[in-house]
Amino acid sequence: MATTIVSIISLLLTFLYAFLVLFLRSGWLKILPFQKANISPATKVSILIAARNEEDKIHLTIEDIIAQNYPKELFELIIVDDHSTDSTSQIIASYAPQGVKLIKLNEKEPLNSYKKKAIAEAIQISTGELIITTDADCRMGKNWLSTIVNYYDQNNYNLISSPVIYFEERSLFERLQTLEFLYLIGLGAAGIGNKVPSTCNGANLAYKKEVFIKLDGFKGIDDLASGDDELFLHKVALAYPGSIGFCKAEDAIVYTHGKATVEEFIQQRKRWASKSVKYKDKKMMFLAIAIWLFNVSLATNLILGLFFPDLLKLVFIQFVIKFIAELFYLEPLTTFAKRKSLLYYLTFLTFLHVAYFIYIGLAGNSGKYHWKGRMVK
């Protein structure tokens, strides 16, 4: 009797998960590939970067931005050095002759949200109508800026999320991260496509400066170290429904690297998961809890199967349904990213994702984590 009840509940959670994943697929497909229009550039843009100890890569990001195919008089690059202990600040300053502006954080009181402080400081001196944030370890093609601004000019969205993809993988672990990260990028895009914006990535995010000011910036979400992207997205979605877009274009992609070690990966994902404590939309909470419970049921049934062999058949069915749903979801995403070969790793990831998701769901909402050499919450 007990195993029957477990089986019924598990199957309900499994089919719910499959439905949600296929719903995400439909949201991704609802977003049409963006085609640039023949519009003369006129929008002034401020590109903002918060940097801390990025001496190894920040010069590459700066060079990519300086080389953008967009009128030089219509964009500015402002980089905020967040108390770096390496040569990050000096590298940024060396680009001053090319118009790169440097701000150094010098607050005296400890903060829990240095990145939000950095972005807010940069916005205060910015002169652009459109704010675009990226990270100090990102790479982009020459048409990145012109593509996002053209999308903005055509649609006049208050906030625009654009794709971020991992590249230059050096190990199986990093390739698995790339596939898993595509799942997350697709989740954010699908939410926008389905008119329920849920997540985005600050490495490739744009919003109107006037909207940031009208919504009091990060006020109300500034007690959390992370969330300058996702939680601000929620503020915009609540205040201006239907005013958020996703720029689905290859030229709009920003590229970055996965984490080299498991420890770095876990700390990053704990940071991302910590934002869920600030969710106010019940639909997003339902989605997160449903996915987490499904993975719990898989792990629980696998353990119980050692004592009740009949449950192993149920586990097999759950994994097959999970794999098929995720394959259908990730196929168009990997096609867009031109990384369809990553689907060969899906079987492996399907199993690993269970333990990872259960742990992150708990750890991300129950403690502190390391970020940029600091312990934050």
C-alpha positions in Angstrom: 0.0 0.0 0.0 2.8 2.4 1.0 4.7 1.8 -2.2 1.5 2.3 -4.3 1.0 5.8 -2.7 4.7 6.6 -3.3 4.4 5.5 -6.9 1.3 7.6 -7.5 2.8 10.8 -6.0 6.1 10.2 -7.8 4.4 9.8 -11.2 2.3 12.9 -10.6 5.5 14.9 -9.9 7.2 13.3 -12.9 4.4 14.3 -15.3 4.2 17.7 -13.8 8.0 18.2 -14.3 7.7 17.0 -17.9 4.8 19.4 -18.5 6.8 22.3 -17.0 9.9 21.5 -19.1 7.8 21.3 -22.3 6.1 24.5 -21.3 9.5 26.1 -21.1 10.3 24.7 -24.6 7.1 26.4 -25.9 8.2 29.7 -24.3 11.6 29.6 -26.0 10.0 28.9 -29.3 7.5 31.7 -28.9 10.4 34.2 -29.0 11.2 34.8 -32.7 14.8 35.2 -33.8 15.6 38.9 -33.9 16.4 40.5 -37.2 18.0 43.9 -37.2 16.2 46.7 -38.9 17.8 49.5 -41.0 17.6 52.1 -38.2 20.2 54.8 -37.8 21.7 54.6 -34.3 20.6 57.4 -32.1 20.3 55.9 -28.6 23.0 56.9 -26.0 24.1 53.8 -24.1 26.0 53.4 -20.8 27.8 50.0 -20.5 28.5 49.2 -16.8 30.9 46.7 -15.3 31.5 45.9 -11.6 35.0 44.4 -11.3 36.9 42.8 -8.5 40.2 41.1 -9.0 39.8 40.5 -12.7 43.4 41.4 -13.9 43.6 38.2 -16.0 40.7 38.9 -18.3 39.3 42.4 -18.0 41.6 43.8 -20.7 39.9 41.4 -23.2 36.4 42.6 -22.2 37.4 46.2 -22.5 39.0 45.7 -25.9 35.8 43.9 -27.1 33.6 46.8 -26.0 35.9 49.5 -27.4 35.8 47.7 -30.8 32.0 47.7 -31.0 30.4 48.5 -34.3 28.4 51.4 -32.8 29.1 55.2 -33.0 31.7 56.1 -30.3 29.9 59.2 -29.3 26.8 57.2 -28.5 28.2 54.9 -25.9 30.4 55.1 -22.8 32.0 52.4 -20.7 32.0 52.8 -16.9 33.9 50.3 -14.8 33.6 50.2 -11.0 36.6 48.7 -9.2 35.2 46.9 -6.1 38.2 47.0 -3.8 40.4 44.8 -6.0 43.7 43.6 -4.4 45.4 43.0 -7.8 46.1 45.2 -10.8 42.5 45.5 -12.0 42.3 49.2 -11.2 45.5 50.0 -13.0 44.5 48.1 -16.1 41.2 49.9 -16.3 42.9 53.3 -15.8 45.3 52.6 -18.7 42.2 52.8 -21.0 41.3 56.3 -19.9 42.7 57.8 -23.1 40.1 55.7 -25.0 37.3 57.1 -22.9 36.9 54.3 -20.3 35.7 55.7 -17.0 36.9 54.3 -13.7 35.1 54.5 -10.3 36.7 53.1 -7.2 34.4 52.1 -4.3 35.6 53.7 -1.1 32.7 53.3 1.3 33.8 53.0 4.9 31.0 50.8 6.3 30.9 47.1 5.3 28.2 46.2 2.8 26.5 42.9 1.9 25.8 44.0 -1.6 28.9 45.5 -3.1 27.9 44.7 -6.7 24.6 46.5 -6.4 26.5 49.4 -4.8 28.9 49.4 -7.7 26.2 49.5 -10.4 24.2 52.2 -8.5 27.3 54.4 -8.3 28.0 54.0 -12.0 24.4 54.8 -12.9 24.6 58.0 -11.0 27.3 59.4 -13.4 26.0 57.6 -16.5 24.7 59.7 -19.4 23.0 57.0 -21.4 19.3 56.5 -21.9 19.9 52.8 -21.9 22.0 51.0 -19.3 23.7 47.7 -20.3 25.5 45.6 -17.7 28.0 42.9 -18.3 30.8 41.2 -16.4 34.6 41.8 -16.4 35.3 38.3 -17.8 33.0 38.3 -20.7 33.6 38.4 -24.5 31.3 39.7 -27.2 31.4 40.2 -31.0 31.6 43.6 -32.7 27.9 43.7 -33.4 26.8 42.9 -29.8 25.9 46.5 -28.8 24.3 47.5 -32.1 22.1 44.4 -32.0 20.8 45.0 -28.5 20.2 48.7 -29.1 18.5 47.9 -32.4 16.2 45.5 -30.6 15.5 48.2 -28.0 14.8 50.8 -30.7 12.3 48.5 -32.4 10.5 47.4 -29.3 11.0 50.1 -26.6 11.2 47.5 -23.8 11.9 48.7 -20.3 14.2 45.7 -19.7 16.0 43.4 -22.2 17.6 40.1 -21.3 20.1 38.7 -23.8 21.8 35.3 -24.0 24.9 34.3 -22.1 26.7 31.1 -23.1 29.8 29.3 -21.8 32.7 28.7 -24.2 36.3 27.4 -24.4 35.6 24.4 -22.2 38.7 22.5 -21.2 37.2 19.5 -19.4 34.2 17.3 -19.2 33.1 19.2 -16.1 33.1 22.5 -18.0 31.2 21.0 -20.9 28.5 19.7 -18.5 28.3 23.2 -17.0 27.7 24.7 -20.5 24.8 22.3 -21.1 23.3 23.0 -17.7 23.8 26.7 -18.1 21.9 26.6 -21.4 19.0 25.0 -19.4 19.1 28.1 -17.2 19.4 30.6 -20.0 16.5 28.9 -21.7 14.5 29.1 -18.5 14.9 32.8 -18.4 14.0 33.3 -22.0 11.1 30.9 -21.8 9.7 32.8 -18.9 9.7 36.0 -21.0 8.2 34.2 -23.9 5.4 32.8 -21.7 4.8 36.2 -20.2 6.0 35.2 -16.7 9.5 36.6 -16.5 11.5 34.7 -13.9 15.2 35.0 -14.3 18.0 36.7 -16.3 21.7 37.2 -16.2 23.5 40.4 -15.3 26.3 39.6 -17.7 24.0 40.6 -20.6 21.2 42.8 -19.3 19.8 46.2 -20.5 17.2 48.5 -19.0 16.1 52.1 -19.2 17.9 54.4 -16.8 14.6 56.3 -16.1 13.0 53.0 -15.1 15.8 52.2 -12.7 15.4 55.6 -11.1 11.6 55.4 -10.9 11.8 52.1 -9.2 14.4 53.4 -6.7 17.0 51.1 -8.1 17.9 48.2 -5.9 15.9 49.5 -2.9 14.1 46.6 -1.2 16.5 44.0 -2.6 19.8 45.5 -1.5 20.1 43.4 1.6 21.1 40.4 -0.5 24.6 40.2 -2.1 23.2 38.8 -5.3 20.1 39.8 -7.3 21.2 42.9 -9.3 19.8 41.1 -12.3 17.0 38.7 -11.4 15.4 40.5 -8.5 15.5 43.8 -10.4 13.8 42.0 -13.3 11.0 41.1 -10.9 10.6 44.7 -9.8 10.3 45.8 -13.5 7.9 42.9 -14.3 5.7 43.9 -11.3 5.7 47.6 -12.1 5.5 47.4 -15.9 3.9 44.1 -17.0 4.6 43.1 -20.6 7.6 45.5 -20.9 10.4 42.9 -20.9 12.0 41.3 -23.9 14.6 38.7 -24.8 17.0 39.5 -27.7 17.2 36.1 -29.4 20.1 36.8 -31.8 23.5 35.2 -32.3 25.1 38.7 -32.4 23.6 39.5 -29.0 25.3 36.6 -27.2 27.9 37.3 -24.5 30.4 34.5 -23.9 32.0 33.6 -20.6 33.6 30.6 -18.9 32.4 27.9 -16.6 34.0 27.3 -13.2 37.2 25.3 -13.2 36.5 23.5 -9.9 33.5 21.9 -8.2 33.9 24.2 -5.2 33.7 27.3 -7.3 30.7 25.9 -9.1 28.9 25.1 -5.9 29.5 28.6 -4.4 28.2 30.2 -7.6 25.1 28.1 -7.7 24.5 28.7 -4.0 24.7 32.4 -4.7 22.2 32.2 -7.6 19.8 30.0 -5.5 19.9 32.4 -2.6 17.8 34.9 -4.6 14.8 32.7 -4.4 14.1 33.8 -0.8 13.1 37.2 -2.3 10.6 35.8 -4.8 7.2 37.4 -4.5 5.5 35.8 -7.5 3.7 32.6 -6.4 4.0 31.1 -9.9 7.8 31.2 -9.7 7.8 29.7 -6.2 5.5 26.9 -7.5 7.8 26.2 -10.4 10.9 26.1 -8.2 9.3 23.9 -5.5 7.8 21.5 -8.1 11.1 20.9 -9.8 12.8 20.4 -6.4 10.2 18.0 -5.2 10.5 16.0 -8.4 14.2 15.6 -7.9 13.7 14.6 -4.2 11.2 11.9 -5.3 13.8 10.5 -7.8 16.5 10.3 -5.1 14.1 8.9 -2.5 12.7 6.2 -4.8 16.2 5.2 -5.8 17.2 4.7 -2.1 13.9 2.9 -1.3 14.4 0.7 -4.3 17.2 -1.0 -2.5 14.6 -2.3 0.0 11.6 -2.4 -2.3 12.8 -3.6 -5.8 9.5 -2.8 -7.4 10.3 0.9 -7.0 13.3 0.6 -9.3 11.0 0.2 -12.2 9.4 3.5 -11.2 12.8 5.1 -11.0 13.6 3.9 -14.5 10.3 5.4 -15.8 11.0 8.7 -14.0 14.4 9.0 -15.5 13.3 8.1 -19.0 10.5 10.8 -18.9 12.9 13.3 -17.4 15.5 12.6 -20.2 13.0 12.8 -23.0 11.5 16.0 -21.8 14.9 17.6 -21.3 16.1 16.5 -24.7 13.1 18.1 -26.4 13.7 21.3 -24.3 17.5 21.5 -24.9 17.5 20.6 -28.6 16.4 24.1 -29.8 18.6 25.8 -27.3 21.7 23.9 -28.3 20.8 24.6 -31.9 20.6 28.3 -31.2 24.0 28.2 -29.5 25.5 26.0 -32.3 26.4 23.4 -29.6 24.2 20.4 -30.5 27.1 18.1 -29.7 26.6 18.9 -26.0 23.4 16.8 -26.1 25.7 13.7 -26.0 26.3 14.6 -22.3 22.6 14.8 -21.4 22.3 11.2 -20.1 25.2 11.9 -17.7 23.8 15.3 -16.7 20.3 13.8 -16.2 21.6 11.7 -13.3 24.0 14.3 -11.8 21.3 17.0 -11.9 19.2 15.2 -9.3 21.7 15.3 -6.5 23.0 18.8 -7.5 19.5 20.3 -7.6 18.5 18.9 -4.2 21.6 20.1 -2.5 21.6 23.6 -4.1 17.9 24.0 -3.3 18.7 23.5 0.4 22.2 25.2 0.6 21.2 28.2 -1.4 18.5 29.2 1.1 20.1 28.2 4.4 23.4 29.9 4.7 26.3 32.0 3.5 28.6 31.6 0.6 31.9 32.8 -0.8 31.9 35.4 -3.6 34.9 37.3 -4.9 36.9 36.4 -1.8 34.2 37.5 0.6 31.8 35.6 2.8 28.4 37.0 2.1 24.7 36.0 2.5 
